[in-house]
Amino acid sequence: MKTLNRSNSMKPFLFLVLIVVFLPIVSLAQAPPQDLGSGLAVGFGISDITPIRPTPMAGYYGVRYSTATHDPLWAKATVLDDGSTKVAIIALDLISTNPWMVRETRRLIQEKLNIEPSHVMISATHSHTGPMLYEPDERLPERFGNQTDEAKQYMIGLPERIAQSVLDAAENLKPRTASFAIGEEKQLAFNRRFFMKDGSVGWNPGKLNPNIVREAGPTDDALPMVAFHDEPGKLAGLLSSYAIHLDTVGGSQWSADMPYTIQESLSKVFPEAHLQYATGTCGDINHIDVRSGNRQGGHHEAARIGTRLAGAILRSWNSLQPLSSHRLSASHQVVKVPVNPHSPQRSAWAKTVLAKMNTQPLPPFMEMVEAYRIADVEAHPDGFLDAEVQVISLGRQVAWVSLPGEIFVQLGMAIKDASPFSVTSIHELANGSIGYVPTRQAYSQGNYEVISARCAEGSGEMMVDSAILQLRTQFNSKTLP
């Protein structure tokens, strides 16, 4: 059964971080709490990042080229300035982010706007109908078209297109008021891992499977949102997030998936507003209700989900509360998490599997998953992955946390439970990605996410500890209004 019981959340184990590089929190004196209109400037920008020619598409273990555009892919940016500190929050309609993309985008933003790299949060919504991302790191293996000329040329131009959304946002900075709320949608997200009758933990075991006992984890049905107004009743922009996997539409057309319908639905109510959505921690969450025999896929299903989420936002509209302070803070911490180990024998086996990737038939799915994981791990001979954990906060009521991977939902819920802020919105696949990040107990349960995980058991809890420490430090640095 689905549950909102957060007693199931992972309890953080503070100070487990093995090696960290910590940049200090940047925070400045707050303005009088009633002077939000003149004390907080907010701007919004949007940039089309749809590939202009057929390009390999992301999301699956195979090569498929795009054939058309159903709806554009966007880079959406919100810039906030309290008069002394400036931050940028960016959401991309892409499968993920990678280190080169993030470094180059931050460099351009710093050069043109003097916003510090640690103050720029770049996350992906995880659309499976976006392009494969070229990896400049030559140590990583080629996969599914990510090293083609089309993918390379797209990546070369991508940072400038993302940065343009931030430049546009900075150009329309103006005093705006801010408010916050937490909506709820209980009927869309489902844990995709299940305890089965044979004692195993299944992954996507199929609809109406009689061998299912119960879900192996919870869902996070909260829908945090922050609204910015030009004047009472006139919405200028909205930032929202929800923990659900974006793999709904499929096919070979470019599409933002269900965030497209959120945009379309809410724009009928707020035609001039900037509507920016981010994906929460959903490494083990999807939209499939296994207890229903109804088909769930395609653009009509994405439209159903997006419309429901737009409705959940509107249902919570009257619960929006004004912020009592506009003071901004930002920090980040690079956590060195250990890689998921494997034996020399398994390394040799992986090479034989990868050698068959250009032949037919392809190796079994789980063999491909494990072989690519081993190859990626061996591209880090020091035995560690860089996991950037970032926190941006506004006053003592709103915080955004970014994590670099597909994070199991309990890890995100643990951060929210321990956060001292009224609203904590978590953005995954941000500032790079280290792949799936399961909970500690999931490693012994196995199956797809664990087989795919590049990071070792306990890595997720290390990232949770980092986020909580930063949240508490920022909160305590701000005096009450």
Stockholm file with secondary structure:
# STOCKHOLM 1.0

chainA/1-481         MKTLNRSNSMKPFLFLVLIVVFLPIVSLAQAPPQDLGSGLAVGFGISDITPIRPTPMAGYYGVRYSTATHDPLWAKATVLDDGSTKVAIIALDLISTNPWMVRETRRLIQEKLNIEPSHVMISATHSHTGPMLYEPDERLPERFGNQTDEAKQYMIGLPERIAQSVLDAAENLKPRTASFAIGEEKQLAFNRRFFMKDGSVGWNPGKLNPNIVREAGPTDDALPMVAFHDEPGKLAGLLSSYAIHLDTVGGSQWSADMPYTIQESLSKVFPEAHLQYATGTCGDINHIDVRSGNRQGGHHEAARIGTRLAGAILRSWNSLQPLSSHRLSASHQVVKVPVNPHSPQRSAWAKTVLAKMNTQPLPPFMEMVEAYRIADVEAHPDGFLDAEVQVISLGRQVAWVSLPGEIFVQLGMAIKDASPFSVTSIHELANGSIGYVPTRQAYSQGNYEVISARCAEGSGEMMVDSAILQLRTQFNSKTLP
#=GR chainA/1-481 SS CCCCCGGGSCCCCTTCCSEEEEEEEEECCCCCTTCHHHHCEEEEEEEECCCSSCCBBCSSSSCCBCCEESSCCEEEEEEEECSSCEEEEEEESSSCCCHHHHHHHHHHHHHHHCCCGGGEEEEECCCTTSBCCCCCCTTSCCCTTTTSHHHHHHHHHHHHHHHHHHHHHHHTCEECEEEEEEEECCSSCEECEEEETTSCEEESCCTTCTTEEEESSCCCCEEEEEEEEEETTEEEEEEEEECCCCCCSCSSEECCCHHHHHHHHHHHHSTTCEEEEEECSCTTEESCCTTCCSCCCSHHHHHHHHHHHHHHHHHTGGGCEECSCCCEEEEEEEEEEEBCCCCHHHHHHHHHHHTTTTSSSCCCHHHHHHHHHHHHHHTCTTSEEEEEEEEEEETTTEEEEECSSEECHHHHHHHHHHCCSSEEEEECSBSSCCSEECCTTHHHHCSHHHHHCCBCTTHHHHHHHHHHHHHHHHHHTSCCC
#=GC SS_cons         CCCCCGGGSCCCCTTCCSEEEEEEEEECCCCCTTCHHHHCEEEEEEEECCCSSCCBBCSSSSCCBCCEESSCCEEEEEEEECSSCEEEEEEESSSCCCHHHHHHHHHHHHHHHCCCGGGEEEEECCCTTSBCCCCCCTTSCCCTTTTSHHHHHHHHHHHHHHHHHHHHHHHTCEECEEEEEEEECCSSCEECEEEETTSCEEESCCTTCTTEEEESSCCCCEEEEEEEEEETTEEEEEEEEECCCCCCSCSSEECCCHHHHHHHHHHHHSTTCEEEEEECSCTTEESCCTTCCSCCCSHHHHHHHHHHHHHHHHHTGGGCEECSCCCEEEEEEEEEEEBCCCCHHHHHHHHHHHTTTTSSSCCCHHHHHHHHHHHHHHTCTTSEEEEEEEEEEETTTEEEEECSSEECHHHHHHHHHHCCSSEEEEECSBSSCCSEECCTTHHHHCSHHHHHCCBCTTHHHHHHHHHHHHHHHHHHTSCCC
//
